[in-house]
Amino acid sequence: MMKWMRASLSRRGWILGSPNSLEVELCECNVVALLNDLFEGSSDAALAFYFFRLSQRYSGLKHGVRAVSTMVHIAVSGNMNHIAVNLLRSVLRDVDEYSAGEWHQLLSDALRETSNSRRVLETVYSMLVKRYVDKGMIKMAISLVDDMRNLGMYPTIRV
């Protein structure tokens, strides 16, 4: 998998260093760019997810909201909705109804900014509405549905 990932990224101009290491700074900006290049170059969401997990292991830190949002969109685009749901669930794990206002806005904005497909964004927002409801965060779910409505989107019941 590592060989395939390296080949795909080198075709897109990334130089990753020796075969057994990553010599690229794994700041959030680079992780987002690498994820996008990897998915665009290979059309393989599983390969992008492999890099997502690998980069987290190399850096020793959790990914930021933009990197997670990018991976969520890639997972949905690559028909790996279960990965997207798990990522959204992990993002919401430590958020409660009282501290969620600013966090909700940050997550909603990051998901919108990292999206390159209206259909995928609608699916991701629908997943997030479901996660909010599952967690009992009804105000956040209603707020997101209002945001969706302002964008001309409506939650799907499939998610």
Sequence and secondary structure as in RCSB ss.txt:
>XXXX:A:sequence
MMKWMRASLSRRGWILGSPNSLEVELCECNVVALLNDLFEGSSDAALAFYFFRLSQRYSGLKHGVRAVSTMVHIA
VSGNMNHIAVNLLRSVLRDVDEYSAGEWHQLLSDALRETSNSRRVLETVYSMLVKRYVDKGMIKMAISLVDDMRN
LGMYPTIRV
>XXXX:A:secstr
 HHHHHHHHHHTT    STT   S   HHHHHHHHHHHHHHH  HHHHHHHHHHHHHHH S   HHHHHHHHHHH
HHTT HHHHHHHHHHHHTT  TTTHHHHHHHHHHHHHHT   HHHHHHHHHHHHHHHHHTT HHHHHHHHHHHHH
TT    S  
